[in-house]
């Protein structure tokens, strides 16, 4: 694994956590697989993508709207 890839990996605690949970990535990264693939998979798994954040906001707004409608009646 290159030094630059190692720096990317250890810069975010979520990367380390995901790597420890899915140890097959050690082998892939040591065989020069792009680290970006693992990071994208980690973001999808932990809901850290922009799309996931927007969905969480939408769910929160729906919950607030439902609460407002119940208290209004």
C-alpha positions as CSV (number, residue, x, y, z in Angstrom):
1,X,0.0,0.0,0.0
2,X,1.3,3.4,-0.9
3,X,2.1,6.0,1.8
4,X,-0.5,8.4,0.3
5,X,-3.2,5.7,0.5
6,X,-2.2,5.0,4.1
7,X,-2.6,8.7,5.0
8,X,-6.1,8.7,3.4
9,X,-7.0,5.6,5.2
10,X,-6.0,6.8,8.7
11,X,-7.3,10.3,8.3
12,X,-10.9,9.2,9.0
13,X,-11.8,7.0,11.9
14,X,-14.7,5.6,9.8
15,X,-12.3,4.2,7.3
16,X,-10.4,2.4,10.0
17,X,-13.6,1.0,11.5
18,X,-14.9,-0.2,8.2
19,X,-11.5,-1.8,7.3
20,X,-11.5,-3.7,10.6
21,X,-15.1,-4.9,10.1
22,X,-14.4,-5.9,6.5
23,X,-10.8,-7.3,6.7
24,X,-10.8,-8.6,3.1
25,X,-10.0,-5.0,2.1
26,X,-6.6,-5.4,3.6
27,X,-5.7,-7.9,0.9
28,X,-7.3,-5.8,-1.8
29,X,-5.5,-2.6,-0.8
30,X,-2.2,-4.4,-0.5
31,X,-2.7,-5.6,-4.1
32,X,-3.0,-2.0,-5.2
33,X,-6.8,-1.8,-5.5
34,X,-7.9,1.8,-5.5
35,X,-8.7,3.0,-2.0
36,X,-11.5,5.2,-3.4
37,X,-13.6,2.0,-4.0
38,X,-13.4,1.1,-0.3
39,X,-14.2,4.7,0.8
40,X,-17.3,4.8,-1.4
41,X,-18.4,1.4,-0.1
42,X,-17.8,2.6,3.5
43,X,-19.9,5.8,2.8
44,X,-22.7,3.8,1.4
45,X,-22.6,1.4,4.4
46,X,-22.6,4.1,7.0
47,X,-24.9,6.5,5.2
48,X,-22.3,9.3,4.7
49,X,-23.1,10.1,1.1
50,X,-24.8,13.3,0.2
51,X,-27.9,11.4,-0.9
52,X,-28.1,9.7,2.5
53,X,-27.8,13.0,4.3
54,X,-30.6,14.5,2.2
55,X,-32.8,11.5,2.9
56,X,-32.2,11.9,6.7
57,X,-33.2,15.6,6.5
58,X,-36.4,14.7,4.5
59,X,-37.3,12.0,7.1
60,X,-36.8,14.5,9.9
61,X,-39.0,17.0,8.2
62,X,-41.7,14.4,7.6
63,X,-41.6,13.5,11.3
64,X,-41.9,17.2,12.4
65,X,-44.8,17.7,9.9
66,X,-46.6,14.7,11.3
67,X,-46.1,15.9,14.8
68,X,-47.4,19.4,14.0
69,X,-50.5,17.8,12.3
70,X,-51.2,15.7,15.4
71,X,-50.8,18.7,17.8
72,X,-52.9,20.9,15.6
73,X,-56.0,18.6,15.8
